[in-house]
Amino acid sequence: MRFDLQIIASLVAPQTRVLDLGCGRGDLLEHLQRNKQVEGYGIEIDEKEVIEAIEKGLSIVQGNLNVETRDFADQSFDYVILSQTLQQVYNPERVIEEMLRVGKKGIVSFPCFNHIAIKLQLLFTSRAPLTKELPYEWYNTPNIRVITWQDFREFCSDRGINILHQIAIATHHREESGKIVRWLPNWFSKYGIFLLSRSRSGGGINPQE
């Protein structure tokens, strides 16, 4: 399984209820059901990937995540996961608020636009950066948001969202093994993974810089 999904799976407690937004073919849900006996559900807009997930025996709904989550009651899941999708949604604030309404905890991951390679490209070329993690030109990218590690921390702080845990990785998320960044994540992280909660119990913002 992808390295970033392995990290996300490690944050999920066994025998809990999980909702995966933008779940794709359901690789993460399948892993969690098999290895942690979770009760898992997913929402995915791509019909082909929904079919593949259902063929695995997973409970997946096809539709827009902003619409489909309205049917769930408050705190009806232990975890709501949004993996590698935040940079592509039109109203990320609403999505995260909805995640923390239907879930006791949220797990969000996204490509960070703060890696030193990106900063150097901007400095020396004055062009929109191209990297392995962000391989698109400005005119054909599916990513409508650029997010940095510090941007997201401040977003959470401003809205009273508690960061229970944060993990920076420096490996392309499609690889199955990788490296966790433990020093200067705002310079060396390629992807950020955050465990969130509305509750102030159980921890606070990890003071990594």
C-alpha positions in Angstrom: 0.0 0.0 0.0 1.1 3.6 -0.6 3.4 5.0 2.1 1.1 7.9 2.9 -1.8 5.5 3.4 0.3 3.3 5.6 0.9 6.4 7.8 -2.8 7.3 7.8 -3.7 3.7 8.7 -1.3 3.8 11.7 -3.4 6.7 13.1 -6.7 4.7 13.1 -7.6 2.7 16.1 -8.9 -0.9 15.6 -12.6 -1.7 15.6 -13.7 1.9 14.9 -16.1 3.4 12.3 -14.3 5.1 9.4 -15.5 7.3 6.5 -13.0 7.8 3.6 -13.8 10.8 1.4 -12.5 10.5 -2.1 -11.6 6.9 -1.4 -10.7 5.9 -4.9 -10.6 2.1 -5.4 -10.8 1.7 -1.6 -7.2 0.5 -1.0 -7.1 2.2 2.5 -10.5 0.9 3.5 -9.7 -2.6 2.4 -6.5 -2.5 4.5 -8.3 -1.1 7.5 -11.1 -3.7 7.4 -8.7 -6.6 6.9 -6.0 -5.5 9.5 -7.9 -3.4 12.0 -11.5 -4.7 11.7 -12.9 -1.3 11.2 -16.4 -0.6 9.9 -15.6 1.3 6.8 -17.5 3.5 4.3 -16.4 5.6 1.4 -17.5 8.3 -1.0 -16.0 8.6 -4.4 -17.1 10.6 -7.5 -15.3 8.4 -10.2 -17.7 5.7 -11.3 -15.0 3.3 -12.5 -13.2 3.4 -9.1 -16.5 3.0 -7.3 -17.2 -0.2 -9.2 -13.7 -1.5 -8.4 -14.2 -0.8 -4.7 -17.6 -2.4 -4.6 -16.2 -5.5 -6.3 -13.8 -5.8 -3.3 -16.9 -5.9 -1.1 -16.5 -2.4 0.2 -19.4 0.0 1.1 -18.9 2.9 -1.3 -21.3 5.6 -2.4 -20.8 7.4 -5.7 -21.2 11.1 -5.4 -19.9 14.5 -4.4 -18.4 14.5 -0.9 -19.9 17.9 -0.1 -23.4 16.5 -0.8 -23.2 12.9 0.5 -21.9 13.7 3.9 -25.1 15.7 4.7 -26.9 12.4 5.3 -24.7 11.4 8.2 -25.5 12.4 11.8 -23.2 14.3 14.0 -20.2 12.3 15.4 -21.4 9.2 13.6 -17.8 8.1 12.7 -14.7 7.8 14.8 -12.5 9.0 11.9 -13.2 10.8 8.6 -10.3 10.7 6.2 -9.5 13.1 3.3 -6.4 11.9 1.6 -4.7 13.8 -1.2 -7.9 15.6 -2.1 -7.9 18.9 -0.2 -6.0 20.7 -2.9 -8.7 19.8 -5.4 -11.9 20.8 -3.6 -13.7 24.1 -4.2 -14.6 24.8 -0.6 -11.9 23.2 1.7 -13.1 25.1 4.8 -16.6 23.6 4.4 -15.2 20.2 3.8 -13.1 20.2 6.9 -16.0 21.6 9.0 -18.2 18.8 7.7 -15.5 16.2 8.4 -15.3 17.3 12.0 -19.1 17.4 12.3 -19.7 13.8 11.2 -16.4 12.5 12.7 -14.9 12.6 16.2 -11.5 13.0 14.5 -10.4 13.9 11.0 -7.3 12.9 9.1 -6.2 15.2 6.2 -3.2 14.8 3.9 -2.1 17.0 1.0 1.0 17.8 -1.1 3.0 20.7 0.5 3.9 23.7 -1.6 6.7 24.6 0.7 9.5 22.1 -0.1 12.9 23.7 -0.6 13.0 22.5 -4.2 9.8 24.5 -5.0 11.2 27.6 -3.3 14.4 27.4 -5.3 12.5 26.9 -8.6 10.4 30.0 -7.9 13.5 32.0 -6.9 15.6 31.1 -9.9 13.1 30.5 -12.7 10.2 32.8 -11.7 7.9 30.1 -13.1 5.2 27.9 -11.5 7.2 24.9 -10.1 7.1 21.4 -11.6 8.0 18.6 -9.3 7.4 14.8 -9.1 4.7 15.5 -6.5 3.1 18.5 -8.5 3.9 17.5 -12.1 1.4 19.7 -13.9 1.7 23.0 -15.8 -0.3 25.9 -14.3 -2.9 25.6 -17.1 -3.7 21.9 -16.8 -3.3 21.1 -13.1 -6.3 19.5 -11.3 -5.0 21.2 -8.1 -6.9 24.5 -7.5 -5.2 25.2 -4.2 -1.6 25.5 -3.2 -1.1 24.6 0.5 2.0 24.8 2.7 2.7 23.1 6.0 2.4 26.5 7.9 -0.7 27.6 6.0 -2.6 24.6 7.2 -1.4 24.9 10.8 -2.6 28.5 10.9 -5.9 27.6 9.2 -6.5 25.1 12.1 -5.4 27.6 14.8 -7.7 30.3 13.5 -10.7 28.0 13.5 -10.2 26.4 16.9 -9.3 23.0 15.3 -7.0 21.0 17.4 -4.0 19.3 15.8 -3.6 16.0 17.7 -0.7 14.8 15.6 1.1 15.9 12.5 3.5 14.0 10.2 5.6 15.3 7.3 6.9 12.9 4.7 9.5 13.5 2.1 8.7 10.6 -0.3 6.3 10.6 -3.2 3.0 9.3 -1.9 2.8 6.6 -4.6 5.8 4.8 -3.3 5.4 2.0 -0.8 8.3 3.0 1.4 9.4 6.4 2.5 10.9 8.8 5.0 9.3 10.8 7.7 10.6 14.4 8.1 11.5 15.2 11.7 13.4 18.4 11.2 12.1 21.7 9.6 9.0 20.2 7.9 8.2 23.7 6.5 11.3 23.3 4.3 11.6 19.6 3.7 8.1 18.1 3.7 6.6 17.0 0.4 3.3 15.8 2.0 1.6 16.7 5.3 -0.6 14.4 7.3 -2.7 15.9 10.1 -4.9 14.2 12.7 -7.6 16.7 13.8 -10.3 17.1 16.4 -12.7 19.7 17.7 -12.1 18.5 21.2 -9.3 20.1 23.2 -8.6 16.8 25.1 -6.0 14.4 24.1 -3.2 16.7 23.0 -2.4 19.9 21.2 -0.5 21.3 18.3 2.9 19.6 18.0 5.4 22.5 18.0 7.4 21.3 15.0 8.7 24.2 12.9 
